[in-house]
Amino acid sequence: MAINRKDRIRTKRRKMRVRSRLQKGTLPRVTVFRSLKQMYTQLIDDQTGSTVASVTSSQMKELSGDKKAVARAVGKELAKQAKEKGIDRVLFDRGQYKYHGRVQAVAEGLREGGITI
């Protein structure tokens, strides 16, 4: 299904509105992208403009089935990588997605891994 121009503009506006409310530069931020099959997360340091760590659900070959369980495992793995880098507090950037379902499961996985959001 083709996404028309108005939908793309609406999505970008929603993403920028969410991102503008974050206090950039204070803490690293976790961004979430979800497709129909996969979850992608990145830990970004806005001061240097670099990706510190990233985890995708396609890297987690041993997990399959419930998408929420996979998303929670992605959050835990990202939390583990962040702890190795010495990061214990982050900002959660949900992007254009509502905070429920798989996006919420990623945040819960981060919290279970010991990261403060």
Biopython code that builds the backbone (N, CA, C, O; Angstrom):
import numpy as np
from Bio.PDB.StructureBuilder import StructureBuilder

atoms = [
    (1, "MET", "N", (0.837, -1.163, 0.000)),
    (1, "MET", "CA", (0.000, 0.000, 0.000)),
    (1, "MET", "C", (0.888, 1.235, 0.000)),
    (1, "MET", "O", (1.815, 1.344, 0.803)),
    (2, "ALA", "N", (0.609, 2.133, -0.876)),
    (2, "ALA", "CA", (1.407, 3.347, -0.993)),
    (2, "ALA", "C", (1.012, 4.338, 0.103)),
    (2, "ALA", "O", (-0.167, 4.514, 0.411)),
    (3, "ILE", "N", (2.018, 4.973, 0.676)),
    (3, "ILE", "CA", (1.775, 6.003, 1.672)),
    (3, "ILE", "C", (1.768, 7.331, 0.950)),
    (3, "ILE", "O", (2.727, 7.687, 0.266)),
    (4, "ASN", "N", (0.668, 8.068, 1.109)),
    (4, "ASN", "CA", (0.601, 9.318, 0.381)),
    (4, "ASN", "C", (1.364, 10.427, 1.109)),
    (4, "ASN", "O", (1.840, 10.238, 2.229)),
    (5, "ARG", "N", (1.467, 11.544, 0.476)),
    (5, "ARG", "CA", (2.297, 12.658, 0.959)),
    (5, "ARG", "C", (1.807, 13.184, 2.303)),
    (5, "ARG", "O", (2.620, 13.497, 3.172)),
    (6, "LYS", "N", (0.506, 13.287, 2.488)),
    (6, "LYS", "CA", (-0.037, 13.799, 3.740)),
    (6, "LYS", "C", (0.318, 12.893, 4.915)),
    (6, "LYS", "O", (0.626, 13.373, 6.006)),
    (7, "ASP", "N", (0.273, 11.589, 4.691)),
    (7, "ASP", "CA", (0.618, 10.652, 5.756)),
    (7, "ASP", "C", (2.086, 10.766, 6.141)),
    (7, "ASP", "O", (2.421, 10.706, 7.324)),
    (8, "ARG", "N", (2.966, 10.930, 5.157)),
    (8, "ARG", "CA", (4.392, 11.086, 5.447)),
    (8, "ARG", "C", (4.645, 12.364, 6.242)),
    (8, "ARG", "O", (5.435, 12.366, 7.185)),
    (9, "ILE", "N", (3.978, 13.444, 5.863)),
    (9, "ILE", "CA", (4.138, 14.719, 6.575)),
    (9, "ILE", "C", (3.630, 14.583, 8.003)),
    (9, "ILE", "O", (4.279, 15.051, 8.939)),
    (10, "ARG", "N", (2.481, 13.950, 8.177)),
    (10, "ARG", "CA", (1.889, 13.756, 9.494)),
    (10, "ARG", "C", (2.806, 12.921, 10.387)),
    (10, "ARG", "O", (2.976, 13.227, 11.567)),
    (11, "THR", "N", (3.392, 11.874, 9.827)),
    (11, "THR", "CA", (4.297, 11.020, 10.573)),
    (11, "THR", "C", (5.553, 11.777, 10.986)),
    (11, "THR", "O", (5.994, 11.673, 12.130)),
    (12, "LYS", "N", (6.119, 12.522, 10.077)),
    (12, "LYS", "CA", (7.322, 13.290, 10.394)),
    (12, "LYS", "C", (7.041, 14.350, 11.455)),
    (12, "LYS", "O", (7.857, 14.562, 12.351)),
    (13, "ARG", "N", (5.901, 15.009, 11.359)),
    (13, "ARG", "CA", (5.517, 16.025, 12.341)),
    (13, "ARG", "C", (5.370, 15.398, 13.734)),
    (13, "ARG", "O", (5.816, 15.973, 14.727)),
    (14, "ARG", "N", (4.752, 14.233, 13.801)),
    (14, "ARG", "CA", (4.567, 13.535, 15.073)),
    (14, "ARG", "C", (5.914, 13.150, 15.673)),
    (14, "ARG", "O", (6.126, 13.292, 16.877)),
    (15, "LYS", "N", (6.824, 12.663, 14.833)),
    (15, "LYS", "CA", (8.153, 12.269, 15.295)),
    (15, "LYS", "C", (8.934, 13.473, 15.826)),
    (15, "LYS", "O", (9.582, 13.382, 16.869)),
    (16, "MET", "N", (8.873, 14.581, 15.125)),
    (16, "MET", "CA", (9.588, 15.786, 15.557)),
    (16, "MET", "C", (8.989, 16.371, 16.844)),
    (16, "MET", "O", (9.715, 16.910, 17.679)),
    (17, "ARG", "N", (7.676, 16.264, 16.997)),
    (17, "ARG", "CA", (7.027, 16.758, 18.209)),
    (17, "ARG", "C", (7.503, 15.958, 19.424)),
    (17, "ARG", "O", (7.813, 16.533, 20.468)),
    (18, "VAL", "N", (7.560, 14.649, 19.285)),
    (18, "VAL", "CA", (8.026, 13.804, 20.390)),
    (18, "VAL", "C", (9.486, 14.093, 20.691)),
    (18, "VAL", "O", (9.865, 14.218, 21.856)),
    (19, "ARG", "N", (10.308, 14.201, 19.656)),
    (19, "ARG", "CA", (11.738, 14.422, 19.845)),
    (19, "ARG", "C", (12.032, 15.797, 20.425)),
    (19, "ARG", "O", (13.007, 15.954, 21.160)),
    (20, "SER", "N", (11.208, 16.799, 20.111)),
    (20, "SER", "CA", (11.453, 18.147, 20.629)),
    (20, "SER", "C", (11.207, 18.233, 22.127)),
    (20, "SER", "O", (11.748, 19.119, 22.789)),
    (21, "ARG", "N", (10.413, 17.342, 22.664)),
    (21, "ARG", "CA", (10.135, 17.347, 24.097)),
    (21, "ARG", "C", (11.246, 16.702, 24.912)),
    (21, "ARG", "O", (11.294, 16.860, 26.132)),
    (22, "LEU", "N", (12.120, 15.991, 24.260)),
    (22, "LEU", "CA", (13.260, 15.409, 24.960)),
    (22, "LEU", "C", (14.310, 16.482, 25.191)),
    (22, "LEU", "O", (14.467, 17.383, 24.367)),
    (23, "GLN", "N", (15.021, 16.395, 26.291)),
    (23, "GLN", "CA", (16.071, 17.362, 26.588)),
    (23, "GLN", "C", (17.358, 16.845, 25.964)),
    (23, "GLN", "O", (18.130, 16.130, 26.603)),
    (24, "LYS", "N", (17.575, 17.210, 24.722)),
    (24, "LYS", "CA", (18.711, 16.686, 23.975)),
    (24, "LYS", "C", (20.027, 17.130, 24.587)),
    (24, "LYS", "O", (20.151, 18.231, 25.123)),
    (25, "GLY", "N", (20.986, 16.256, 24.493)),
    (25, "GLY", "CA", (22.323, 16.576, 24.953)),
    (25, "GLY", "C", (22.572, 16.255, 26.406)),
    (25, "GLY", "O", (23.723, 16.227, 26.842)),
    (26, "THR", "N", (21.504, 16.008, 27.177)),
    (26, "THR", "CA", (21.702, 15.730, 28.590)),
    (26, "THR", "C", (22.045, 14.266, 28.824)),
    (26, "THR", "O", (22.947, 13.956, 29.602)),
    (27, "LEU", "N", (21.342, 13.378, 28.164)),
    (27, "LEU", "CA", (21.542, 11.938, 28.306)),
    (27, "LEU", "C", (21.522, 11.290, 26.931)),
    (27, "LEU", "O", (20.980, 11.868, 25.989)),
    (28, "PRO", "N", (22.095, 10.110, 26.796)),
    (28, "PRO", "CA", (21.937, 9.378, 25.538)),
    (28, "PRO", "C", (20.461, 9.021, 25.347)),
    (28, "PRO", "O", (19.708, 8.892, 26.312)),
    (29, "ARG", "N", (20.066, 8.866, 24.086)),
    (29, "ARG", "CA", (18.662, 8.559, 23.835)),
    (29, "ARG", "C", (18.529, 7.233, 23.110)),
    (29, "ARG", "O", (19.350, 6.871, 22.268)),
    (30, "VAL", "N", (17.470, 6.524, 23.464)),
    (30, "VAL", "CA", (17.150, 5.249, 22.833)),
    (30, "VAL", "C", (16.043, 5.502, 21.827)),
    (30, "VAL", "O", (14.960, 5.960, 22.194)),
    (31, "THR", "N", (16.306, 5.207, 20.561)),
    (31, "THR", "CA", (15.280, 5.340, 19.534)),
    (31, "THR", "C", (14.766, 3.964, 19.152)),
    (31, "THR", "O", (15.497, 2.974, 19.180)),
    (32, "VAL", "N", (13.493, 3.928, 18.795)),
    (32, "VAL", "CA", (12.833, 2.671, 18.465)),
    (32, "VAL", "C", (12.243, 2.792, 17.072)),
    (32, "VAL", "O", (11.606, 3.793, 16.744)),
    (33, "PHE", "N", (12.455, 1.772, 16.255)),
    (33, "PHE", "CA", (11.773, 1.656, 14.967)),
    (33, "PHE", "C", (11.182, 0.263, 14.912)),
    (33, "PHE", "O", (11.861, -0.727, 15.184)),
    (34, "ARG", "N", (9.918, 0.197, 14.559)),
    (34, "ARG", "CA", (9.291, -1.115, 14.443)),
    (34, "ARG", "C", (8.720, -1.282, 13.044)),
    (34, "ARG", "O", (8.042, -0.404, 12.512)),
    (35, "SER", "N", (9.013, -2.418, 12.481)),
    (35, "SER", "CA", (8.401, -2.772, 11.214)),
    (35, "SER", "C", (7.387, -3.871, 11.511)),
    (35, "SER", "O", (7.154, -4.198, 12.675)),
    (36, "LEU", "N", (6.793, -4.433, 10.492)),
    (36, "LEU", "CA", (5.812, -5.482, 10.737)),
    (36, "LEU", "C", (6.447, -6.737, 11.324)),
    (36, "LEU", "O", (5.796, -7.472, 12.067)),
    (37, "LYS", "N", (7.713, -6.988, 10.996)),
    (37, "LYS", "CA", (8.355, -8.218, 11.448)),
    (37, "LYS", "C", (9.444, -7.996, 12.490)),
    (37, "LYS", "O", (9.661, -8.870, 13.330)),
    (38, "GLN", "N", (10.129, -6.871, 12.468)),
    (38, "GLN", "CA", (11.319, -6.676, 13.292)),
    (38, "GLN", "C", (11.190, -5.464, 14.203)),
    (38, "GLN", "O", (10.342, -4.596, 13.995)),
    (39, "MET", "N", (12.059, -5.422, 15.228)),
    (39, "MET", "CA", (12.222, -4.256, 16.104)),
    (39, "MET", "C", (13.679, -3.825, 16.003)),
    (39, "MET", "O", (14.584, -4.659, 16.032)),
    (40, "TYR", "N", (13.900, -2.533, 15.886)),
    (40, "TYR", "CA", (15.240, -1.986, 15.791)),
    (40, "TYR", "C", (15.385, -0.928, 16.880)),
    (40, "TYR", "O", (14.526, -0.057, 17.014)),
    (41, "THR", "N", (16.455, -0.995, 17.653)),
    (41, "THR", "CA", (16.709, 0.001, 18.685)),
    (41, "THR", "C", (18.141, 0.494, 18.558)),
    (41, "THR", "O", (19.041, -0.254, 18.176)),
    (42, "GLN", "N", (18.335, 1.769, 18.885)),
    (42, "GLN", "CA", (19.665, 2.366, 18.864)),
    (42, "GLN", "C", (19.837, 3.213, 20.107)),
    (42, "GLN", "O", (18.894, 3.854, 20.573)),
    (43, "LEU", "N", (21.031, 3.212, 20.632)),
    (43, "LEU", "CA", (21.405, 4.107, 21.718)),
    (43, "LEU", "C", (22.298, 5.172, 21.107)),
    (43, "LEU", "O", (23.408, 4.878, 20.665)),
    (44, "ILE", "N", (21.813, 6.416, 21.082)),
    (44, "ILE", "CA", (22.484, 7.497, 20.364)),
    (44, "ILE", "C", (22.977, 8.545, 21.346)),
    (44, "ILE", "O", (22.237, 8.974, 22.232)),
    (45, "ASP", "N", (24.227, 8.955, 21.188)),
    (45, "ASP", "CA", (24.790, 10.063, 21.948)),
    (45, "ASP", "C", (24.676, 11.311, 21.077)),
    (45, "ASP", "O", (25.384, 11.436, 20.078)),
    (46, "ASP", "N", (23.788, 12.235, 21.450)),
    (46, "ASP", "CA", (23.532, 13.415, 20.633)),
    (46, "ASP", "C", (24.677, 14.423, 20.676)),
    (46, "ASP", "O", (24.810, 15.232, 19.758)),
    (47, "GLN", "N", (25.504, 14.394, 21.718)),
    (47, "GLN", "CA", (26.616, 15.338, 21.794)),
    (47, "GLN", "C", (27.655, 15.045, 20.726)),
    (47, "GLN", "O", (28.202, 15.967, 20.121)),
    (48, "THR", "N", (27.932, 13.773, 20.490)),
    (48, "THR", "CA", (28.902, 13.406, 19.465)),
    (48, "THR", "C", (28.226, 13.031, 18.146)),
    (48, "THR", "O", (28.880, 12.953, 17.106)),
    (49, "GLY", "N", (26.924, 12.802, 18.197)),
    (49, "GLY", "CA", (26.199, 12.431, 16.986)),
    (49, "GLY", "C", (26.505, 11.021, 16.523)),
    (49, "GLY", "O", (26.489, 10.739, 15.325)),
    (50, "SER", "N", (26.787, 10.127, 17.472)),
    (50, "SER", "CA", (27.171, 8.766, 17.093)),
    (50, "SER", "C", (26.273, 7.742, 17.786)),
    (50, "SER", "O", (25.690, 8.008, 18.837)),
    (51, "THR", "N", (26.183, 6.585, 17.177)),
    (51, "THR", "CA", (25.447, 5.474, 17.752)),
    (51, "THR", "C", (26.372, 4.710, 18.686)),
    (51, "THR", "O", (27.430, 4.233, 18.275)),
    (52, "VAL", "N", (25.970, 4.599, 19.931)),
    (52, "VAL", "CA", (26.781, 3.920, 20.943)),
    (52, "VAL", "C", (26.555, 2.415, 20.872)),
    (52, "VAL", "O", (27.508, 1.638, 20.930)),
    (53, "ALA", "N", (25.289, 2.001, 20.745)),
    (53, "ALA", "CA", (24.960, 0.579, 20.669)),
    (53, "ALA", "C", (23.671, 0.423, 19.884)),
    (53, "ALA", "O", (22.855, 1.343, 19.824)),
    (54, "SER", "N", (23.490, -0.737, 19.285)),
    (54, "SER", "CA", (22.241, -1.011, 18.577)),
    (54, "SER", "C", (21.934, -2.504, 18.655)),
    (54, "SER", "O", (22.831, -3.347, 18.678)),
    (55, "VAL", "N", (20.646, -2.797, 18.693)),
    (55, "VAL", "CA", (20.175, -4.179, 18.746)),
    (55, "VAL", "C", (18.951, -4.278, 17.853)),
    (55, "VAL", "O", (18.092, -3.397, 17.855)),
    (56, "THR", "N", (18.881, -5.353, 17.094)),
    (56, "THR", "CA", (17.698, -5.623, 16.281)),
    (56, "THR", "C", (17.162, -6.997, 16.636)),
    (56, "THR", "O", (17.893, -7.853, 17.135)),
    (57, "SER", "N", (15.898, -7.196, 16.378)),
    (57, "SER", "CA", (15.307, -8.498, 16.681)),
    (57, "SER", "C", (15.811, -9.574, 15.728)),
    (57, "SER", "O", (15.741, -10.761, 16.046)),
    (58, "SER", "N", (16.314, -9.182, 14.576)),
    (58, "SER", "CA", (16.852, -10.186, 13.655)),
    (58, "SER", "C", (18.175, -10.760, 14.167)),
    (58, "SER", "O", (18.577, -11.845, 13.748)),
    (59, "GLN", "N", (18.853, -10.048, 15.064)),
    (59, "GLN", "CA", (20.068, -10.574, 15.682)),
    (59, "GLN", "C", (19.748, -11.642, 16.721)),
    (59, "GLN", "O", (20.602, -12.465, 17.052)),
    (60, "MET", "N", (18.529, -11.631, 17.231)),
    (60, "MET", "CA", (18.116, -12.539, 18.291)),
    (60, "MET", "C", (17.489, -13.784, 17.661)),
    (60, "MET", "O", (16.279, -13.986, 17.761)),
    (61, "LYS", "N", (18.294, -14.604, 17.023)),
    (61, "LYS", "CA", (17.802, -15.760, 16.267)),
    (61, "LYS", "C", (17.118, -16.790, 17.164)),
    (61, "LYS", "O", (16.212, -17.490, 16.710)),
    (62, "GLU", "N", (17.537, -16.896, 18.435)),
    (62, "GLU", "CA", (16.990, -17.933, 19.306)),
    (62, "GLU", "C", (15.552, -17.637, 19.733)),
    (62, "GLU", "O", (14.853, -18.532, 20.208)),
    (63, "LEU", "N", (15.104, -16.387, 19.569)),
    (63, "LEU", "CA", (13.751, -16.013, 19.957)),
    (63, "LEU", "C", (12.824, -16.028, 18.756)),
    (63, "LEU", "O", (13.197, -15.614, 17.659)),
    (64, "SER", "N", (11.634, -16.503, 18.974)),
    (64, "SER", "CA", (10.618, -16.451, 17.930)),
    (64, "SER", "C", (9.258, -16.513, 18.605)),
    (64, "SER", "O", (9.157, -16.827, 19.792)),
    (65, "GLY", "N", (8.234, -16.218, 17.857)),
    (65, "GLY", "CA", (6.898, -16.299, 18.418)),
    (65, "GLY", "C", (6.330, -14.945, 18.751)),
    (65, "GLY", "O", (6.194, -14.085, 17.881)),
    (66, "ASP", "N", (5.996, -14.755, 20.020)),
    (66, "ASP", "CA", (5.321, -13.546, 20.480)),
    (66, "ASP", "C", (6.190, -12.318, 20.248)),
    (66, "ASP", "O", (7.319, -12.254, 20.735)),
    (67, "LYS", "N", (5.670, -11.344, 19.508)),
    (67, "LYS", "CA", (6.447, -10.156, 19.154)),
    (67, "LYS", "C", (6.762, -9.304, 20.370)),
    (67, "LYS", "O", (7.815, -8.668, 20.423)),
    (68, "LYS", "N", (5.858, -9.282, 21.355)),
    (68, "LYS", "CA", (6.119, -8.507, 22.563)),
    (68, "LYS", "C", (7.266, -9.110, 23.362)),
    (68, "LYS", "O", (8.091, -8.378, 23.908)),
    (69, "ALA", "N", (7.327, -10.421, 23.437)),
    (69, "ALA", "CA", (8.418, -11.081, 24.153)),
    (69, "ALA", "C", (9.748, -10.819, 23.462)),
    (69, "ALA", "O", (10.763, -10.615, 24.127)),
    (70, "VAL", "N", (9.749, -10.824, 22.148)),
    (70, "VAL", "CA", (10.966, -10.526, 21.388)),
    (70, "VAL", "C", (11.384, -9.078, 21.628)),
    (70, "VAL", "O", (12.569, -8.795, 21.802)),
    (71, "ALA", "N", (10.414, -8.160, 21.638)),
    (71, "ALA", "CA", (10.717, -6.746, 21.875)),
    (71, "ALA", "C", (11.289, -6.541, 23.275)),
    (71, "ALA", "O", (12.209, -5.743, 23.453)),
    (72, "ARG", "N", (10.760, -7.245, 24.262)),
    (72, "ARG", "CA", (11.280, -7.142, 25.628)),
    (72, "ARG", "C", (12.722, -7.655, 25.681)),
    (72, "ARG", "O", (13.568, -7.070, 26.358)),
    (73, "ALA", "N", (12.999, -8.748, 24.965)),
    (73, "ALA", "CA", (14.357, -9.288, 24.925)),
    (73, "ALA", "C", (15.313, -8.321, 24.235)),
    (73, "ALA", "O", (16.475, -8.218, 24.630)),
    (74, "VAL", "N", (14.847, -7.617, 23.218)),
    (74, "VAL", "CA", (15.665, -6.606, 22.536)),
    (74, "VAL", "C", (16.016, -5.497, 23.522)),
    (74, "VAL", "O", (17.154, -5.028, 23.549)),
    (75, "GLY", "N", (15.047, -5.074, 24.332)),
    (75, "GLY", "CA", (15.301, -4.052, 25.344)),
    (75, "GLY", "C", (16.314, -4.506, 26.382)),
    (75, "GLY", "O", (17.182, -3.735, 26.789)),
    (76, "LYS", "N", (16.202, -5.762, 26.811)),
    (76, "LYS", "CA", (17.161, -6.290, 27.791)),
    (76, "LYS", "C", (18.568, -6.348, 27.213)),
    (76, "LYS", "O", (19.539, -6.025, 27.898)),
    (77, "GLU", "N", (18.679, -6.757, 25.963)),
    (77, "GLU", "CA", (19.994, -6.844, 25.323)),
    (77, "GLU", "C", (20.615, -5.460, 25.153)),
    (77, "GLU", "O", (21.819, -5.293, 25.346)),
    (78, "LEU", "N", (19.801, -4.468, 24.794)),
    (78, "LEU", "CA", (20.312, -3.100, 24.676)),
    (78, "LEU", "C", (20.743, -2.574, 26.040)),
    (78, "LEU", "O", (21.741, -1.862, 26.143)),
    (79, "ALA", "N", (20.003, -2.917, 27.079)),
    (79, "ALA", "CA", (20.377, -2.508, 28.436)),
    (79, "ALA", "C", (21.714, -3.132, 28.837)),
    (79, "ALA", "O", (22.541, -2.489, 29.484)),
    (80, "LYS", "N", (21.912, -4.374, 28.450)),
    (80, "LYS", "CA", (23.179, -5.048, 28.749)),
    (80, "LYS", "C", (24.351, -4.359, 28.053)),
    (80, "LYS", "O", (25.406, -4.156, 28.652)),
    (81, "GLN", "N", (24.156, -4.005, 26.793)),
    (81, "GLN", "CA", (25.215, -3.308, 26.055)),
    (81, "GLN", "C", (25.473, -1.921, 26.630)),
    (81, "GLN", "O", (26.617, -1.469, 26.682)),
    (82, "ALA", "N", (24.410, -1.247, 27.062)),
    (82, "ALA", "CA", (24.570, 0.087, 27.650)),
    (82, "ALA", "C", (25.320, 0.003, 28.972)),
    (82, "ALA", "O", (26.163, 0.854, 29.258)),
    (83, "LYS", "N", (25.027, -1.003, 29.777)),
    (83, "LYS", "CA", (25.731, -1.185, 31.051)),
    (83, "LYS", "C", (27.222, -1.421, 30.818)),
    (83, "LYS", "O", (28.058, -0.933, 31.579)),
    (84, "GLU", "N", (27.553, -2.170, 29.763)),
    (84, "GLU", "CA", (28.962, -2.406, 29.437)),
    (84, "GLU", "C", (29.677, -1.113, 29.075)),
    (84, "GLU", "O", (30.876, -0.975, 29.316)),
    (85, "LYS", "N", (28.942, -0.159, 28.492)),
    (85, "LYS", "CA", (29.523, 1.132, 28.119)),
    (85, "LYS", "C", (29.497, 2.129, 29.270)),
    (85, "LYS", "O", (30.005, 3.242, 29.134)),
    (86, "GLY", "N", (28.906, 1.742, 30.413)),
    (86, "GLY", "CA", (28.859, 2.621, 31.572)),
    (86, "GLY", "C", (27.683, 3.577, 31.571)),
    (86, "GLY", "O", (27.735, 4.614, 32.233)),
    (87, "ILE", "N", (26.626, 3.256, 30.847)),
    (87, "ILE", "CA", (25.441, 4.112, 30.769)),
    (87, "ILE", "C", (24.344, 3.476, 31.600)),
    (87, "ILE", "O", (24.015, 2.306, 31.407)),
    (88, "ASP", "N", (23.768, 4.252, 32.537)),
    (88, "ASP", "CA", (22.693, 3.709, 33.357)),
    (88, "ASP", "C", (21.406, 4.532, 33.292)),
    (88, "ASP", "O", (20.384, 4.119, 33.841)),
    (89, "ARG", "N", (21.443, 5.693, 32.628)),
    (89, "ARG", "CA", (20.249, 6.520, 32.434)),
    (89, "ARG", "C", (20.161, 6.945, 30.973)),
    (89, "ARG", "O", (21.160, 7.333, 30.367)),
    (90, "VAL", "N", (18.944, 6.866, 30.408)),
    (90, "VAL", "CA", (18.737, 7.246, 29.012)),
    (90, "VAL", "C", (17.408, 7.972, 28.866)),
    (90, "VAL", "O", (16.566, 7.940, 29.763)),
    (91, "LEU", "N", (17.232, 8.626, 27.724)),
    (91, "LEU", "CA", (15.955, 9.191, 27.319)),
    (91, "LEU", "C", (15.329, 8.220, 26.320)),
    (91, "LEU", "O", (16.028, 7.693, 25.455)),
    (92, "PHE", "N", (14.042, 7.980, 26.427)),
    (92, "PHE", "CA", (13.363, 7.043, 25.539)),
    (92, "PHE", "C", (12.623, 7.823, 24.460)),
    (92, "PHE", "O", (11.678, 8.555, 24.753)),
    (93, "ASP", "N", (13.053, 7.664, 23.221)),
    (93, "ASP", "CA", (12.449, 8.337, 22.076)),
    (93, "ASP", "C", (11.585, 7.323, 21.336)),
    (93, "ASP", "O", (12.098, 6.477, 20.604)),
    (94, "ARG", "N", (10.275, 7.412, 21.528)),
    (94, "ARG", "CA", (9.367, 6.444, 20.919)),
    (94, "ARG", "C", (9.079, 6.755, 19.461)),
    (94, "ARG", "O", (8.431, 5.964, 18.775)),
    (95, "GLY", "N", (9.551, 7.897, 18.981)),
    (95, "GLY", "CA", (9.338, 8.257, 17.586)),
    (95, "GLY", "C", (7.887, 8.561, 17.302)),
    (95, "GLY", "O", (7.237, 9.253, 18.086)),
    (96, "GLN", "N", (7.360, 8.058, 16.193)),
    (96, "GLN", "CA", (5.983, 8.339, 15.829)),
    (96, "GLN", "C", (5.015, 7.311, 16.394)),
    (96, "GLN", "O", (3.821, 7.363, 16.098)),
    (97, "TYR", "N", (5.510, 6.377, 17.203)),
    (97, "TYR", "CA", (4.677, 5.281, 17.682)),
    (97, "TYR", "C", (4.076, 5.600, 19.038)),
    (97, "TYR", "O", (4.686, 6.305, 19.842)),
    (98, "LYS", "N", (2.883, 5.083, 19.294)),
    (98, "LYS", "CA", (2.263, 5.218, 20.596)),
    (98, "LYS", "C", (3.015, 4.340, 21.591)),
    (98, "LYS", "O", (3.611, 3.326, 21.228)),
    (99, "TYR", "N", (2.970, 4.755, 22.849)),
    (99, "TYR", "CA", (3.671, 4.004, 23.892)),
    (99, "TYR", "C", (2.766, 2.862, 24.361)),
    (99, "TYR", "O", (2.160, 2.945, 25.429)),
    (100, "HIS", "N", (2.680, 1.820, 23.577)),
    (100, "HIS", "CA", (1.973, 0.613, 23.970)),
    (100, "HIS", "C", (2.435, -0.518, 23.068)),
    (100, "HIS", "O", (3.067, -0.285, 22.037)),
    (101, "GLY", "N", (2.121, -1.723, 23.455)),
    (101, "GLY", "CA", (2.494, -2.875, 22.655)),
    (101, "GLY", "C", (3.984, -3.123, 22.655)),
    (101, "GLY", "O", (4.614, -3.168, 23.712)),
    (102, "ARG", "N", (4.553, -3.284, 21.465)),
    (102, "ARG", "CA", (5.963, -3.624, 21.339)),
    (102, "ARG", "C", (6.881, -2.495, 21.781)),
    (102, "ARG", "O", (7.960, -2.755, 22.314)),
    (103, "VAL", "N", (6.478, -1.253, 21.571)),
    (103, "VAL", "CA", (7.300, -0.113, 21.990)),
    (103, "VAL", "C", (7.382, -0.081, 23.513)),
    (103, "VAL", "O", (8.454, 0.154, 24.071)),
    (104, "GLN", "N", (6.277, -0.313, 24.178)),
    (104, "GLN", "CA", (6.260, -0.361, 25.638)),
    (104, "GLN", "C", (7.079, -1.552, 26.141)),
    (104, "GLN", "O", (7.749, -1.447, 27.169)),
    (105, "ALA", "N", (7.033, -2.672, 25.438)),
    (105, "ALA", "CA", (7.793, -3.856, 25.843)),
    (105, "ALA", "C", (9.295, -3.591, 25.777)),
    (105, "ALA", "O", (10.040, -4.090, 26.620)),
    (106, "VAL", "N", (9.752, -2.821, 24.800)),
    (106, "VAL", "CA", (11.172, -2.461, 24.724)),
    (106, "VAL", "C", (11.560, -1.634, 25.946)),
    (106, "VAL", "O", (12.609, -1.867, 26.547)),
    (107, "ALA", "N", (10.722, -0.673, 26.311)),
    (107, "ALA", "CA", (11.005, 0.171, 27.473)),
    (107, "ALA", "C", (11.030, -0.656, 28.761)),
    (107, "ALA", "O", (11.876, -0.435, 29.628)),
    (108, "GLU", "N", (10.109, -1.601, 28.881)),
    (108, "GLU", "CA", (10.088, -2.458, 30.061)),
    (108, "GLU", "C", (11.324, -3.350, 30.109)),
    (108, "GLU", "O", (11.866, -3.609, 31.184)),
    (109, "GLY", "N", (11.767, -3.818, 28.946)),
    (109, "GLY", "CA", (12.995, -4.614, 28.896)),
    (109, "GLY", "C", (14.206, -3.805, 29.314)),
    (109, "GLY", "O", (15.094, -4.323, 29.992)),
    (110, "LEU", "N", (14.255, -2.542, 28.920)),
    (110, "LEU", "CA", (15.351, -1.662, 29.352)),
    (110, "LEU", "C", (15.342, -1.511, 30.867)),
    (110, "LEU", "O", (16.386, -1.584, 31.515)),
    (111, "ARG", "N", (14.149, -1.301, 31.426)),
    (111, "ARG", "CA", (14.055, -1.138, 32.880)),
    (111, "ARG", "C", (14.449, -2.423, 33.608)),
    (111, "ARG", "O", (15.110, -2.373, 34.645)),
    (112, "GLU", "N", (14.044, -3.569, 33.067)),
    (112, "GLU", "CA", (14.415, -4.846, 33.680)),
    (112, "GLU", "C", (15.928, -5.052, 33.620)),
    (112, "GLU", "O", (16.507, -5.697, 34.495)),
    (113, "GLY", "N", (16.552, -4.513, 32.604)),
    (113, "GLY", "CA", (17.997, -4.630, 32.466)),
    (113, "GLY", "C", (18.770, -3.656, 33.347)),
    (113, "GLY", "O", (20.000, -3.686, 33.370)),
    (114, "GLY", "N", (18.067, -2.801, 34.067)),
    (114, "GLY", "CA", (18.729, -1.904, 35.017)),
    (114, "GLY", "C", (18.971, -0.490, 34.512)),
    (114, "GLY", "O", (19.750, 0.255, 35.108)),
    (115, "ILE", "N", (18.313, -0.112, 33.420)),
    (115, "ILE", "CA", (18.459, 1.227, 32.862)),
    (115, "ILE", "C", (17.306, 2.111, 33.369)),
    (115, "ILE", "O", (16.151, 1.686, 33.362)),
    (116, "THR", "N", (17.612, 3.299, 33.794)),
    (116, "THR", "CA", (16.601, 4.253, 34.228)),
    (116, "THR", "C", (16.176, 5.103, 33.040)),
    (116, "THR", "O", (17.005, 5.699, 32.352)),
    (117, "ILE", "N", (14.869, 5.145, 32.815)),
    (117, "ILE", "CA", (14.333, 5.941, 31.708)),
    (117, "ILE", "C", (13.708, 7.201, 32.278)),
    (117, "ILE", "O", (13.190, 8.027, 31.527)),
]
sb = StructureBuilder()
sb.init_structure("model")
sb.init_model(0)
sb.init_chain("A")
sb.init_seg("    ")
for serial, (resi, resn, name, xyz) in enumerate(atoms, 1):
    if name == "N":
        sb.init_residue(resn, " ", resi, " ")
    sb.init_atom(name, np.array(xyz, "f"), 0.0, 1.0, " ", f" {name:<3s}", serial, name[0])
structure = sb.get_structure()
